[in-house]
Amino acid sequence: MEQKQNLIYQSHPTLRTPYVFCGIGGWLNGGEASTGSLDYLIRHFRANRLAEMPVSPYHVYQLPGMDSIRPEFRMEEGLIAEAHLPRNEFFYATNPSSDHDLIFFMGTEPATNWNEYAETIVGLAKEYHATRLFTFGGVLDKTPHTREPKVSCSCTSPELREEMRKYNVTFSNYEGPATFNTMLLYTCRARSLEAVGFSVRATYYPEFSIVISHNPKAMKAILVRLNHLAGLNMSFKEIDARTIEFEEKLDAIRMQTPQFNTYVEDLEKAYVELPFREPLELSGDEGVRLAEEFLKKGKAPD
């Protein structure tokens, strides 16, 4: 292992202008849309450890009025059987489907030293000549689980925003206290690294005390866009199976609780869906050819 500033490196791979994906637990992790999506990517690509950022400069285990990130332990007959401590880890993988390899960062939103934490992530990305960084998360929202979740987007440049329009997203007009994801985009812009932040609306039903801690449907809304954007060539069989189970559980509650069923139906009526459709990539010549073929087929016989 080699320590460089505030990073401990486990390896030094040669990577081809990678894309960087950041899943950060904390405020913007509704339905585990951030950490769950990144975990799916890490497992899919069987990623290897790259580096680790120490916890102590950035995290306070307990703050009044905030979610605790205290270490979690499982005890068996008075002995520690399992421990889960906050970690900030980088992983890497090659991507044979693209000219860009992959770096993954799984972390916890810092309580202190936001600037340094963000600079460390972006600094590693620049060290490996990354061309683009993606960060993503979920906001709990009273949206129907029967519909496709909406995804909003923030970008580091107008040009990048135009590119993202193809992915059926809305663009944030939020003003107020920031998530760390926004701080990370700000740091990327300052360091001239292209970056995109996605935020998905993750279903919850507070009136019925239903909070969905793990929402595969919200995760897939993020992952299908990343799949096309980064040329990941991913399979979604596992997450589709989880989505079916997720929907079946909530539909069972609908059948047993008429008031809940009426509530969901009302949400469905008011909901405007923005489902993802893979952008059709056509060259100018291909577009002209398809238009000519369409006109020929529609031409009335003489």
C-alpha positions as CSV (number, residue, x, y, z in Angstrom):
1,M,0.0,0.0,0.0
2,E,1.1,3.6,-0.7
3,Q,-0.2,6.7,1.0
4,K,-0.4,9.9,-1.0
5,Q,-1.7,12.9,0.8
6,N,-5.0,11.7,2.3
7,L,-5.4,8.6,0.0
8,I,-4.2,5.1,0.7
9,Y,-3.6,3.3,-2.6
10,Q,-4.1,-0.5,-2.9
11,S,-3.2,-0.6,-6.6
12,H,-2.0,1.6,-9.5
13,P,-3.8,0.4,-12.6
14,T,-3.4,1.7,-16.1
15,L,-6.9,3.0,-17.2
16,R,-8.1,4.5,-20.4
17,T,-9.6,8.0,-19.9
18,P,-12.1,6.6,-17.3
19,Y,-15.5,7.7,-16.4
20,V,-16.0,8.2,-12.6
21,F,-19.2,7.2,-10.8
22,C,-19.9,8.4,-7.3
23,G,-22.4,6.8,-4.9
24,I,-22.5,8.8,-1.7
25,G,-24.6,7.9,1.3
26,G,-26.3,10.6,3.3
27,W,-28.9,13.3,2.5
28,L,-29.4,12.4,-1.2
29,N,-29.7,8.6,-0.8
30,G,-33.5,8.1,-0.7
31,G,-34.3,4.5,-1.6
32,E,-30.6,3.8,-1.7
33,A,-30.6,5.3,-5.2
34,S,-27.0,6.5,-4.7
35,T,-25.2,3.7,-2.8
36,G,-27.5,0.9,-4.2
37,S,-26.9,2.0,-7.8
38,L,-23.1,2.2,-7.2
39,D,-23.1,-1.2,-5.5
40,Y,-24.9,-2.7,-8.5
41,L,-22.2,-1.2,-10.8
42,I,-19.3,-2.5,-8.6
43,R,-20.7,-6.0,-8.5
44,H,-21.6,-6.1,-12.2
45,F,-18.1,-5.1,-13.3
46,R,-16.4,-7.1,-10.5
47,A,-14.4,-4.0,-9.7
48,N,-11.1,-4.1,-7.8
49,R,-10.0,-1.9,-5.0
50,L,-8.1,1.2,-6.0
51,A,-7.7,3.5,-3.0
52,E,-9.3,4.5,0.3
53,M,-9.9,7.9,1.9
54,P,-9.6,7.9,5.8
55,V,-12.8,8.4,7.7
56,S,-11.6,10.5,10.7
57,P,-11.0,13.9,9.0
58,Y,-14.5,14.0,7.4
59,H,-17.0,12.2,9.6
60,V,-18.5,12.7,13.0
61,Y,-20.2,9.5,14.2
62,Q,-23.0,11.3,16.0
63,L,-24.4,14.8,15.6
64,P,-27.6,16.1,17.4
65,G,-30.6,16.2,15.1
66,M,-29.0,14.3,12.3
67,D,-29.0,10.7,11.1
68,S,-26.3,8.7,13.0
69,I,-23.4,7.2,11.1
70,R,-22.2,5.4,14.1
71,P,-20.4,2.1,13.3
72,E,-22.9,-0.9,13.3
73,F,-22.0,-4.2,15.0
74,R,-23.8,-7.5,15.2
75,M,-23.3,-9.5,18.4
76,E,-23.6,-13.3,18.8
77,E,-23.6,-14.7,22.4
78,G,-21.5,-11.8,23.6
79,L,-19.0,-11.8,20.8
80,I,-18.6,-9.4,17.9
81,A,-19.7,-11.4,14.8
82,E,-19.8,-8.5,12.2
83,A,-18.8,-4.9,12.0
84,H,-19.9,-2.2,9.5
85,L,-17.8,1.0,9.7
86,P,-18.2,4.0,7.4
87,R,-15.8,3.8,4.5
88,N,-14.7,5.9,1.6
89,E,-13.4,3.7,-1.1
90,F,-12.4,3.8,-4.8
91,F,-12.7,0.8,-7.1
92,Y,-11.8,0.4,-10.8
93,A,-12.8,-1.9,-13.7
94,T,-12.1,-2.1,-17.4
95,N,-14.9,-1.7,-19.8
96,P,-14.4,-3.7,-23.0
97,S,-17.6,-2.2,-24.5
98,S,-16.2,1.3,-24.5
99,D,-13.0,3.4,-24.9
100,H,-13.4,4.5,-21.3
101,D,-12.6,2.4,-18.3
102,L,-14.4,2.9,-15.0
103,I,-13.7,4.3,-11.5
104,F,-16.2,3.9,-8.7
105,F,-16.3,5.9,-5.5
106,M,-18.5,4.6,-2.6
107,G,-18.5,7.1,0.3
108,T,-20.5,8.8,3.0
109,E,-21.5,12.4,2.9
110,P,-18.9,14.2,5.0
111,A,-19.8,16.1,8.1
112,T,-16.7,18.3,7.9
113,N,-14.0,19.4,5.4
114,W,-16.3,19.3,2.4
115,N,-13.9,21.2,0.2
116,E,-11.0,18.8,0.9
117,Y,-13.2,15.7,0.5
118,A,-14.5,16.9,-2.9
119,E,-11.0,17.9,-4.0
120,T,-9.7,14.4,-3.1
121,I,-12.3,12.8,-5.3
122,V,-11.7,15.1,-8.2
123,G,-8.0,15.0,-7.7
124,L,-7.9,11.2,-8.2
125,A,-10.2,11.6,-11.2
126,K,-7.7,14.1,-12.8
127,E,-4.8,11.9,-11.9
128,Y,-6.2,9.1,-14.0
129,H,-7.2,11.6,-16.8
130,A,-10.9,11.0,-16.3
131,T,-13.1,12.6,-19.0
132,R,-16.4,12.8,-17.0
133,L,-17.7,12.3,-13.5
134,F,-21.3,11.1,-12.7
135,T,-22.9,11.5,-9.3
136,F,-26.4,10.4,-8.5
137,G,-28.9,10.1,-5.7
138,G,-32.5,9.9,-4.6
139,V,-35.1,12.3,-3.0
140,L,-38.0,10.7,-1.1
141,D,-41.2,11.9,-2.8
142,K,-44.9,11.0,-2.7
143,T,-44.9,9.5,-6.2
144,P,-46.8,6.4,-7.3
145,H,-44.7,3.2,-7.3
146,T,-46.6,2.1,-10.4
147,R,-45.0,4.7,-12.6
148,E,-41.5,5.4,-13.9
149,P,-39.6,7.6,-11.4
150,K,-38.7,11.1,-12.7
151,V,-35.1,12.1,-12.9
152,S,-33.7,15.6,-12.6
153,C,-30.3,16.7,-13.7
154,S,-27.5,19.2,-13.0
155,C,-24.5,19.8,-15.2
156,T,-21.2,21.7,-15.2
157,S,-21.7,23.4,-18.6
158,P,-24.5,24.4,-21.1
159,E,-23.1,22.0,-23.7
160,L,-23.4,19.1,-21.3
161,R,-26.9,20.1,-20.4
162,E,-27.9,20.0,-24.1
163,E,-26.5,16.5,-24.3
164,M,-28.6,15.4,-21.3
165,R,-31.8,16.6,-22.8
166,K,-31.9,13.4,-24.8
167,Y,-32.3,11.4,-21.6
168,N,-35.8,12.6,-20.6
169,V,-34.7,14.5,-17.5
170,T,-35.8,17.7,-15.9
171,F,-33.3,20.4,-14.9
172,S,-33.0,21.5,-11.3
173,N,-34.0,25.1,-10.3
174,Y,-33.4,24.3,-6.6
175,E,-32.1,27.1,-4.3
176,G,-31.1,26.4,-0.7
177,P,-28.9,24.1,1.4
178,A,-26.8,21.9,-0.8
179,T,-26.2,18.2,-0.9
180,F,-22.6,17.1,-1.2
181,N,-23.3,16.0,-4.7
182,T,-23.8,19.6,-5.7
183,M,-20.5,20.5,-3.9
184,L,-18.9,17.8,-6.0
185,L,-20.2,19.3,-9.3
186,Y,-19.0,22.7,-8.2
187,T,-15.5,21.3,-7.6
188,C,-15.5,19.5,-10.9
189,R,-16.4,22.8,-12.7
190,A,-13.6,24.6,-10.9
191,R,-11.2,21.9,-12.0
192,S,-12.4,21.7,-15.6
193,L,-13.8,18.2,-15.3
194,E,-17.1,17.5,-17.0
195,A,-19.7,16.3,-14.5
196,V,-23.4,15.3,-14.4
197,G,-25.6,14.9,-11.3
198,F,-28.8,12.8,-11.5
199,S,-31.5,12.9,-8.8
200,V,-34.4,10.4,-8.9
201,R,-37.7,10.7,-7.1
202,A,-37.9,7.7,-4.8
203,T,-41.4,6.6,-3.7
204,Y,-42.5,6.8,-0.1
205,Y,-45.9,7.1,1.5
206,P,-45.6,8.9,4.8
207,E,-49.4,9.1,5.4
208,F,-49.3,5.3,5.7
209,S,-45.9,5.1,7.4
210,I,-44.4,3.3,4.4
211,V,-40.8,4.3,3.8
212,I,-39.0,2.2,1.2
213,S,-35.4,2.0,2.2
214,H,-34.3,0.0,-0.9
215,N,-36.0,1.1,-4.1
216,P,-34.8,-0.9,-7.1
217,K,-37.1,1.0,-9.5
218,A,-35.4,4.3,-8.5
219,M,-32.0,2.7,-9.0
220,K,-32.9,1.4,-12.5
221,A,-34.0,4.9,-13.5
222,I,-30.5,6.1,-12.8
223,L,-28.7,3.0,-14.2
224,V,-30.4,2.9,-17.6
225,R,-29.3,6.4,-18.3
226,L,-25.7,5.7,-17.2
227,N,-25.8,2.5,-19.2
228,H,-26.3,4.4,-22.5
229,L,-24.3,7.5,-21.5
230,A,-21.2,5.5,-20.6
231,G,-21.5,2.5,-23.0
232,L,-21.7,0.0,-20.1
233,N,-23.6,-2.8,-21.9
234,M,-25.2,-3.9,-18.6
235,S,-27.8,-6.5,-17.9
236,F,-30.7,-5.5,-15.6
237,K,-32.1,-9.0,-14.9
238,E,-31.3,-8.9,-11.2
239,I,-32.7,-5.4,-10.6
240,D,-35.8,-6.2,-12.7
241,A,-36.5,-9.2,-10.5
242,R,-36.1,-7.0,-7.4
243,T,-38.5,-4.4,-9.0
244,I,-41.2,-7.1,-9.5
245,E,-40.9,-8.1,-5.9
246,F,-41.0,-4.5,-4.7
247,E,-44.1,-3.7,-6.7
248,E,-45.9,-7.0,-5.6
249,K,-45.4,-6.1,-1.9
250,L,-46.9,-2.7,-2.3
251,D,-49.7,-4.0,-4.5
252,A,-50.6,-6.5,-1.8
253,I,-50.9,-3.7,0.7
254,R,-53.2,-1.9,-1.8
255,M,-55.5,-5.0,-2.0
256,Q,-55.7,-5.2,1.8
257,T,-56.1,-1.5,2.5
258,P,-58.8,0.3,0.4
259,Q,-57.7,3.8,1.7
260,F,-54.2,3.1,0.5
261,N,-55.4,1.9,-2.9
262,T,-57.5,5.1,-3.3
263,Y,-54.4,7.2,-2.3
264,V,-52.2,5.6,-4.9
265,E,-54.9,6.0,-7.6
266,D,-55.1,9.7,-6.9
267,L,-51.3,10.0,-7.1
268,E,-51.4,8.2,-10.5
269,K,-54.0,10.6,-11.9
270,A,-51.9,13.6,-11.0
271,Y,-48.6,12.1,-12.1
272,V,-46.9,13.1,-15.4
273,E,-44.6,10.3,-16.4
274,L,-41.2,10.8,-18.0
275,P,-40.0,7.3,-18.9
276,F,-36.5,6.7,-20.2
277,R,-36.2,5.9,-23.9
278,E,-32.8,5.2,-25.3
279,P,-31.8,8.0,-27.6
280,L,-31.6,7.2,-31.3
281,E,-28.1,7.9,-32.5
282,L,-28.1,8.8,-36.2
283,S,-25.6,10.4,-38.4
284,G,-26.7,13.1,-40.8
285,D,-26.6,10.7,-43.8
286,E,-28.6,8.0,-41.9
287,G,-31.2,10.6,-41.0
288,V,-31.6,11.7,-44.6
289,R,-31.8,8.1,-45.8
290,L,-34.5,7.2,-43.3
291,A,-36.5,10.3,-44.1
292,E,-36.4,9.5,-47.9
293,E,-37.5,5.9,-47.2
294,F,-40.4,7.1,-45.1
295,L,-41.5,9.5,-47.8
296,K,-41.3,6.8,-50.5
297,K,-43.5,4.5,-48.4
298,G,-46.0,7.2,-47.8
299,K,-46.3,8.3,-51.4
300,A,-49.6,7.6,-53.0
301,P,-49.7,5.3,-56.1
302,D,-49.9,7.0,-59.5
